[in-house]
């Protein structure tokens, strides 16, 4: 795992040694394909369709969203990695872009063949518990888990998913023994959690509606500071019992690594322009995500940090996909 991890990080550095000194004249002059490596209807898909709509209006060219789900996002990523490096096929990826190299025995594509282009948004994880759990704060939850080893259960949308990794990070940093219950998607995981079959769930802000109606309880958010839209929701770190629990789903654009620098520059500039639109930011918040545009240099550094963090969690918690 360590050798593959080192190769992956090296690929990030090599694939992003790009200087944006000029824009590609005439790009785009034909339809652009935006690949979503997950099924329709999820946050990634909805975010992709929002950006496709705005890019199409900006470029006066069709931007077609194509869903290529499977293997934790690796099928879609492989599709883009093998596409012509001309800027006309782009990927909207998430945390699987760094974790799949650590979880899968073999990636169905060369990780070095893709380069980070821009980060669009973050979806902070919120620590939710079912009302049947005798805890109203993170500290009380950790205390309950320590007094009942292996009894506290966490739902997730699958092994290696953002909710699963967040729960593993939380368990490791809090020093507790919990039961991980992976499901085949967000729908069944949320359904069983709401029904009380599972005790806890790290989900996005979209589930705050259930918390406000009393169906579940929101204890904390996994950001480094409180969210402006939910100032009364403390961070996990504030509890003092689980240091370093900062995790989010994230959504960023990737291109084939040999795409000409000028084309990358043109694409990145368009993404930046779309991201600055107040209406786009408003719609992102409605999806339960936090607008957080970062250019190629900042996004590349972010991806490297994510890879280091999750490599440590995956190794110490002995997580694997069979």
C-alpha positions in Angstrom: 0.0 0.0 0.0 2.8 2.4 0.9 4.5 2.0 -2.6 1.2 2.6 -4.4 0.5 5.6 -2.1 4.0 7.1 -2.9 3.4 6.6 -6.6 0.1 8.3 -6.4 1.5 11.4 -4.6 4.3 11.5 -7.1 1.7 11.5 -9.9 -0.1 14.4 -8.4 3.1 16.4 -8.4 4.2 15.4 -11.9 0.7 15.9 -13.4 0.3 19.4 -12.1 3.6 21.0 -13.1 1.6 23.3 -15.4 2.0 27.0 -15.9 -1.1 28.9 -17.0 0.4 31.6 -19.1 -2.1 31.7 -22.0 -5.6 30.6 -22.9 -6.5 28.3 -25.7 -7.9 30.2 -28.6 -11.2 28.8 -29.8 -11.7 26.4 -27.0 -14.3 25.0 -26.8 -15.6 24.8 -30.3 -17.6 21.6 -29.9 -19.5 19.8 -27.1 -17.8 19.1 -23.8 -18.4 15.8 -21.9 -18.6 16.1 -18.1 -18.3 12.7 -16.5 -19.8 12.0 -13.2 -18.5 8.7 -11.7 -21.6 8.1 -9.6 -25.3 7.4 -10.3 -27.8 10.1 -11.1 -29.6 12.0 -8.4 -26.8 12.4 -5.8 -25.0 15.6 -4.8 -22.1 15.0 -7.3 -24.6 14.6 -10.1 -26.6 17.6 -9.1 -23.5 19.8 -8.8 -22.3 18.6 -12.2 -25.6 19.5 -13.8 -25.4 23.0 -12.3 -21.9 23.6 -13.6 -22.8 22.1 -17.0 -25.7 24.5 -17.3 -23.6 27.5 -16.5 -20.6 26.5 -18.6 -22.9 25.9 -21.5 -24.3 29.4 -21.2 -20.8 30.8 -20.9 -19.2 28.9 -23.8 -22.3 28.7 -26.1 -21.4 25.0 -26.6 -23.2 21.9 -25.2 -21.9 20.5 -21.9 -23.2 17.0 -21.6 -23.3 15.2 -18.2 -22.6 11.5 -18.5 -22.9 9.2 -15.5 -20.4 6.4 -15.3 -20.8 4.8 -11.9 -19.0 1.8 -10.4 -16.0 0.8 -8.3 -16.2 3.8 -6.0 -15.9 6.2 -8.9 -13.0 4.5 -10.6 -15.0 3.5 -13.7 -15.8 7.1 -14.5 -12.3 8.3 -13.6 -10.8 5.7 -15.9 -13.1 6.8 -18.7 -11.6 10.3 -18.5 -8.1 9.1 -17.9 -8.2 7.3 -21.2 -10.0 10.1 -23.1 -8.1 12.3 -25.6 -6.2 15.0 -23.7 -7.9 17.9 -25.4 -10.1 19.4 -22.7 -13.3 18.0 -24.1 -13.7 15.3 -21.5 -13.6 16.3 -17.8 -14.3 14.5 -14.6 -16.1 15.8 -11.5 -14.5 13.7 -8.8 -14.6 13.4 -5.1 -12.7 11.8 -2.2 -12.5 8.5 -4.0 -9.9 10.1 -6.3 -7.4 9.7 -3.5 -8.8 6.8 -1.4 -9.4 4.3 -4.3 -5.7 4.0 -4.9 -5.4 2.9 -1.3 -8.5 0.7 -1.0 -8.6 -1.2 -4.3 -6.2 -3.9 -5.2 -5.9 -2.5 -8.7 -7.1 0.8 -10.2 -8.8 0.3 -13.6 -6.7 3.3 -14.8 -3.3 5.0 -14.3 -3.7 7.5 -11.5 -1.0 9.6 -13.1 -3.1 10.1 -16.1 -5.4 12.6 -14.4 -4.5 16.1 -13.0 -6.5 18.2 -10.5 -7.9 21.3 -12.1 -10.1 23.1 -9.6 -12.1 22.5 -6.4 -15.7 23.5 -6.6 -17.2 22.8 -3.2 -17.1 20.9 0.1 -19.8 18.9 1.9 -18.9 18.9 5.6 -19.8 15.7 7.5 -22.2 16.2 10.4 -22.2 13.7 13.3 -25.8 12.6 13.7 -27.2 10.2 16.3 -30.5 8.5 16.7 -32.6 9.9 19.6 -32.4 6.4 21.2 -28.7 7.0 21.9 -28.2 8.6 25.3 -25.9 11.4 24.2 -26.6 15.0 23.4 -22.9 16.1 22.9 -19.9 14.5 21.2 -18.2 14.1 24.6 -21.2 12.2 25.9 -21.3 10.0 22.8 -17.6 9.1 23.2 -18.2 8.3 26.9 -21.1 6.1 26.0 -19.0 4.3 23.4 -16.2 3.7 25.9 -18.6 2.3 28.4 -20.1 0.0 25.7 -17.3 -1.2 23.4 -18.6 -2.3 20.0 -22.2 -1.4 20.8 -22.3 2.0 19.0 -23.0 1.4 15.3 -22.3 3.8 12.4 -24.1 3.6 9.1 -22.3 4.5 5.8 -23.1 4.4 2.1 -20.4 1.8 1.5 -16.8 0.8 2.4 -14.5 3.7 1.6 -17.2 6.2 1.3 -16.9 9.6 2.9 -19.3 8.7 5.8 -17.4 5.5 6.4 -14.0 7.2 6.4 -15.3 10.0 8.7 -16.6 7.4 11.2 -13.3 5.6 11.1 -11.3 8.8 11.6 -13.6 9.7 14.5 -13.2 6.3 16.1 -9.4 6.4 15.8 -9.0 9.9 17.2 -11.6 9.3 20.0 -10.1 5.9 20.9 -13.4 4.0 20.7 -14.5 0.7 19.4 -17.5 1.0 17.1 -19.4 -1.2 14.7 -19.3 -0.1 11.1 -22.4 -0.9 9.0 -21.8 -0.3 5.3 -24.8 -0.1 2.9 -25.1 -0.1 -0.8 -25.8 3.6 -1.1 -27.0 6.7 0.8 -30.7 5.8 0.6 -30.7 2.5 2.5 -28.1 3.8 5.0 -30.2 6.8 5.8 -33.4 4.8 6.0 -32.1 2.3 8.5 -30.5 5.2 10.5 -33.8 7.1 10.7 -35.5 3.9 11.7 -33.1 3.3 14.6 -31.5 0.1 13.2 -28.2 1.9 13.3 -27.1 4.4 16.1 -25.1 7.0 14.2 -24.3 8.4 10.8 -21.8 11.0 9.4 -24.0 12.6 6.7 -24.0 16.0 4.9 -25.9 19.1 5.9 -28.9 17.8 3.8 -29.9 15.7 6.8 -30.2 18.8 9.1 -33.9 18.9 8.1 -34.4 15.6 9.9 -32.5 16.9 12.9 -34.6 20.1 13.1 -37.8 18.0 13.0 -36.5 15.8 15.9 -36.1 12.6 13.9 -32.4 12.5 14.6 -29.9 14.6 16.7 -27.1 16.6 15.2 -24.1 16.7 17.6 -21.2 18.3 15.7 -19.7 19.2 12.3 -16.4 18.0 11.1 -15.0 21.3 10.0 -12.1 23.2 11.6 -14.5 26.1 12.5 -18.2 26.5 12.9 -20.3 26.9 9.8 -21.8 30.4 9.2 -25.2 28.9 8.3 -25.3 26.8 11.5 -23.4 28.8 14.2 -25.0 26.8 17.0 -23.6 23.5 15.7 -20.2 22.9 17.4 -17.3 21.3 15.7 -16.2 17.8 16.7 -12.8 19.2 17.7 -14.5 21.6 20.2 -15.5 18.5 22.2 -11.9 18.0 23.3 -12.3 14.2 23.0 -11.6 13.6 19.3 -8.8 15.9 18.1 -8.1 16.2 14.4 -11.5 15.1 13.1 -11.8 17.3 10.1 -13.3 15.7 7.1 -15.6 16.5 4.2 -16.9 15.1 1.0 -15.4 17.3 -1.8 -16.1 17.9 -5.4 -13.4 18.9 -7.9 -12.6 18.8 -11.6 -9.9 16.7 -13.2 -8.6 16.6 -16.7 -6.3 14.2 -18.5 -2.8 15.2 -17.3 -1.4 15.8 -20.8 -4.1 18.3 -21.7 -2.3 21.4 -23.1 -1.6 24.0 -20.5 -3.5 26.7 -22.5 -6.6 24.5 -22.6 -6.3 23.8 -18.9 -6.1 27.6 -18.3 -9.2 28.3 -20.3 -11.2 25.6 -18.5 -10.0 26.7 -15.1 -10.8 30.4 -15.8 -14.4 29.3 -16.8 -14.8 27.3 -13.7 -13.6 30.3 -11.6 -16.1 32.6 -13.3 -19.0 30.2 -12.7 -18.0 29.7 -9.1 -18.1 33.4 -8.4 -21.7 33.7 -9.5 -23.9 34.5 -6.4 -26.8 32.4 -7.9 -24.5 29.4 -8.3 -23.3 29.8 -4.7 -26.9 29.9 -3.5 -27.8 26.8 -5.4 -24.7 25.0 -4.0 -25.8 25.8 -0.5 -29.3 24.4 -1.3 -27.6 21.2 -2.2 -26.1 21.0 1.3 -22.5 21.9 0.2 -20.2 24.8 1.0 -18.9 26.8 -2.0 -15.1 26.7 -1.8 -13.5 27.3 -5.2 -9.7 26.7 -5.3 -7.5 27.0 -8.3 -5.2 24.3 -9.6 -2.3 25.0 -7.3 -4.5 25.2 -4.1 -6.6 22.2 -5.2 -3.4 20.1 -5.9 -2.1 20.9 -2.4 -5.5 20.0 -1.0 -5.6 16.6 -2.8 -2.1 15.8 -1.5 -3.2 16.6 2.1 -6.3 14.4 1.7 -4.2 11.5 0.4 -1.9 11.7 3.4 -4.7 11.9 5.9 -6.8 9.0 4.5 -3.7 6.8 3.9 -3.1 7.0 7.7 -6.7 6.2 8.5 -7.0 3.4 6.0 -3.7 1.8 7.3 -4.3 2.2 11.0 -8.0 1.1 10.8 -7.1 -1.7 8.4 -9.8 -0.8 5.9 -9.9 -2.6 2.6 -12.3 -3.4 -0.2 -12.4 -7.1 -0.9 
